[in-house]
Amino acid sequence: MKQRSVRTIPILLIFVAWCSARPAGAQQRGPSTAEERSRAVKISHGLEDDPLARDAKDNRDWVLKWIEDIPDITVNVCFDFFGKLPNPPRGHSKEIATQMIISSAAFMIEHPDKAKDEQAIALAGLLGSLKTYQAILKQDASSRWPYMDKLVQMRADGKLDDYVGDTRRKCAHENDQDDDPDTMHARLAPAPAWNSLR
């Protein structure tokens, strides 16, 4: 009996130390504020227009962390929209792919009546990534990404909405089958593909 008590104390101390060592952001925070939502939308549009601006990385990091932390806006993104993501990321593929998350969140904030319309959210997110891609090409032509060029053409041909619907269904099916490493749920533990983009 005495031996069991001795073992319990170190385990309890380790648990208490682990809880107190967790970062403050790991604790559940309250809902997003109006000021934060306004800032997130402004950042989203700024990153679509000038994704390589001097403050772009800091702004991108802030809004992605904010999306992960807040309980009232959840963004589910399937990276299958981008074909096969370069691993490791090359050129500006990281900025282009993560813009889908940011633009999706901005769309939900700007269109609360469509916050549950997954098709509209995914389409808005992908359009944000395409805008980002085209803005990057104006500054860095070496960042051409053939799959993104294909998506730009689909948009021009009026086929992007169908592509988004088909890809969403594929992602949902894969997610039902197993944990897809290319799918990031903003408030869950980051998946391997999401970690490679951070």
C-alpha positions as CSV (number, residue, x, y, z in Angstrom):
1,M,0.0,0.0,0.0
2,K,2.8,2.4,0.9
3,Q,4.6,1.7,-2.4
4,R,1.5,2.6,-4.4
5,S,1.2,6.0,-2.7
6,V,4.9,6.8,-3.5
7,R,4.3,6.1,-7.2
8,T,1.2,8.2,-7.3
9,I,2.9,11.4,-6.1
10,P,5.5,11.6,-9.0
11,I,2.8,10.9,-11.6
12,L,0.6,13.6,-10.1
13,L,3.5,16.1,-10.0
14,I,4.3,15.3,-13.7
15,F,0.6,15.9,-14.6
16,V,0.5,19.2,-12.6
17,A,3.8,20.4,-14.2
18,W,2.5,19.5,-17.7
19,C,-0.7,21.5,-17.2
20,S,1.1,24.5,-15.9
21,A,3.7,24.4,-18.7
22,R,1.1,24.4,-21.5
23,P,1.0,27.6,-23.4
24,A,-1.8,30.1,-22.6
25,G,-3.1,29.8,-26.2
26,A,-3.7,26.0,-25.6
27,Q,-6.5,26.9,-23.1
28,Q,-9.9,27.5,-24.5
29,R,-10.4,31.1,-25.3
30,G,-13.6,33.0,-25.8
31,P,-15.3,33.8,-29.1
32,S,-13.7,36.1,-31.6
33,T,-14.2,39.9,-31.1
34,A,-15.6,42.3,-33.7
35,E,-12.2,43.9,-33.9
36,E,-10.4,40.6,-34.5
37,R,-12.9,39.7,-37.2
38,S,-12.4,43.1,-38.9
39,R,-8.6,42.7,-38.7
40,A,-8.8,39.1,-40.1
41,V,-10.9,40.3,-43.1
42,K,-8.5,43.2,-43.8
43,I,-5.5,40.9,-43.6
44,S,-7.1,38.4,-45.9
45,H,-7.8,41.0,-48.6
46,G,-4.3,42.4,-48.1
47,L,-2.7,39.0,-48.5
48,E,-4.7,38.3,-51.7
49,D,-3.6,41.6,-53.2
50,D,0.1,41.7,-52.0
51,P,1.0,38.3,-50.6
52,L,4.7,39.1,-50.6
53,A,4.4,42.4,-48.7
54,R,6.9,43.1,-45.9
55,D,4.4,42.4,-43.2
56,A,2.7,39.5,-45.0
57,K,4.4,36.7,-43.0
58,D,3.5,38.3,-39.6
59,N,-0.1,39.0,-40.7
60,R,-0.5,35.4,-42.2
61,D,0.9,33.9,-39.0
62,W,-1.4,36.0,-36.8
63,V,-4.6,35.1,-38.7
64,L,-3.8,31.4,-39.0
65,K,-3.1,31.2,-35.3
66,W,-6.3,33.2,-34.6
67,I,-8.4,30.8,-36.7
68,E,-7.0,27.8,-34.8
69,D,-7.6,29.4,-31.4
70,I,-11.1,30.8,-31.7
71,P,-14.1,28.6,-31.0
72,D,-16.7,30.3,-33.2
73,I,-15.2,30.1,-36.6
74,T,-13.9,26.7,-37.9
75,V,-12.3,26.3,-41.3
76,N,-12.0,22.9,-42.8
77,V,-9.7,22.8,-45.7
78,C,-8.8,19.9,-47.9
79,F,-5.5,20.4,-49.7
80,D,-6.6,18.1,-52.5
81,F,-7.8,21.4,-54.2
82,F,-4.2,22.0,-55.1
83,G,-3.5,18.6,-56.6
84,K,-0.3,17.3,-55.0
85,L,1.3,19.9,-52.7
86,P,5.0,20.3,-53.2
87,N,6.7,18.6,-50.2
88,P,8.8,20.3,-49.0
89,P,7.0,23.5,-50.1
90,R,8.7,25.3,-53.0
91,G,8.4,28.8,-54.4
92,H,5.4,30.3,-52.7
93,S,3.2,27.2,-52.5
94,K,2.9,27.6,-48.8
95,E,1.4,31.1,-49.1
96,I,-0.9,30.1,-51.8
97,A,-2.3,27.0,-50.0
98,T,-2.7,28.7,-46.6
99,Q,-4.5,31.6,-48.3
100,M,-7.5,29.2,-48.8
101,I,-7.9,28.9,-45.1
102,I,-7.7,32.7,-44.6
103,S,-10.0,33.6,-47.5
104,S,-12.5,31.0,-46.3
105,A,-12.6,32.5,-42.8
106,A,-13.0,36.0,-44.3
107,F,-15.9,34.9,-46.5
108,M,-17.7,33.5,-43.4
109,I,-17.2,36.7,-41.6
110,E,-18.4,38.9,-44.5
111,H,-21.3,36.5,-45.4
112,P,-22.6,35.2,-42.1
113,D,-25.8,34.0,-43.9
114,K,-23.5,31.6,-45.9
115,A,-21.4,30.4,-42.9
116,K,-22.8,26.9,-43.2
117,D,-22.6,26.7,-47.1
118,E,-19.5,24.6,-47.4
119,Q,-19.5,24.9,-51.2
120,A,-19.6,28.7,-51.2
121,I,-16.9,28.8,-48.5
122,A,-14.6,26.4,-50.3
123,L,-15.1,28.3,-53.6
124,A,-14.4,31.6,-51.9
125,G,-11.3,30.1,-50.3
126,L,-10.0,28.7,-53.6
127,L,-10.7,32.0,-55.4
128,G,-8.6,33.8,-52.7
129,S,-5.7,31.3,-53.4
130,L,-6.0,32.0,-57.1
131,K,-5.9,35.7,-56.6
132,T,-2.9,35.3,-54.3
133,Y,-1.2,33.1,-56.9
134,Q,-1.7,35.6,-59.7
135,A,-0.4,38.4,-57.5
136,I,2.7,36.4,-56.7
137,L,3.4,35.7,-60.4
138,K,3.4,39.5,-61.0
139,Q,6.3,39.8,-58.5
140,D,8.0,36.4,-59.0
141,A,7.5,34.7,-62.4
142,S,9.6,31.8,-61.2
143,S,6.8,30.8,-58.8
144,R,4.7,29.4,-61.6
145,W,2.7,26.3,-60.5
146,P,1.2,24.3,-63.3
147,Y,-1.7,23.0,-61.2
148,M,-2.6,26.5,-60.3
149,D,-2.5,27.5,-63.9
150,K,-5.0,24.7,-64.6
151,L,-7.3,26.1,-61.9
152,V,-7.0,29.6,-63.3
153,Q,-8.1,28.2,-66.7
154,M,-11.0,26.3,-65.0
155,R,-12.2,29.6,-63.5
156,A,-12.0,31.3,-66.9
157,D,-14.0,28.4,-68.5
158,G,-16.7,28.6,-65.7
159,K,-15.8,25.1,-64.5
160,L,-14.3,26.0,-61.1
161,D,-17.5,25.6,-59.1
162,D,-18.0,22.0,-60.4
163,Y,-14.3,21.3,-59.6
164,V,-14.8,22.5,-56.0
165,G,-18.0,20.4,-55.6
166,D,-16.3,17.3,-56.9
167,T,-13.2,17.8,-54.8
168,R,-15.2,18.5,-51.7
169,R,-17.1,15.3,-52.1
170,K,-13.8,13.4,-52.6
171,C,-12.3,15.0,-49.5
172,A,-15.4,14.2,-47.4
173,H,-15.3,10.6,-48.6
174,E,-11.6,10.2,-47.8
175,N,-12.2,11.9,-44.4
176,D,-14.9,9.3,-43.7
177,Q,-12.6,6.5,-44.6
178,D,-9.6,7.5,-42.6
179,D,-7.7,10.5,-41.3
180,D,-6.6,12.2,-44.5
181,P,-3.1,13.7,-43.9
182,D,-3.9,16.5,-46.4
183,T,-6.9,17.8,-44.5
184,M,-6.7,20.4,-41.8
185,H,-9.4,21.1,-39.4
186,A,-8.6,24.5,-37.9
187,R,-9.3,23.7,-34.3
188,L,-8.0,20.1,-34.1
189,A,-4.4,18.9,-33.8
190,P,-2.6,19.9,-37.0
191,A,-2.2,17.2,-39.6
192,P,1.2,16.4,-41.2
193,A,0.5,18.4,-44.4
194,W,-0.6,21.4,-42.3
195,N,2.6,21.2,-40.3
196,S,4.7,21.2,-43.5
197,L,3.0,24.5,-44.5
198,R,3.8,26.3,-41.2
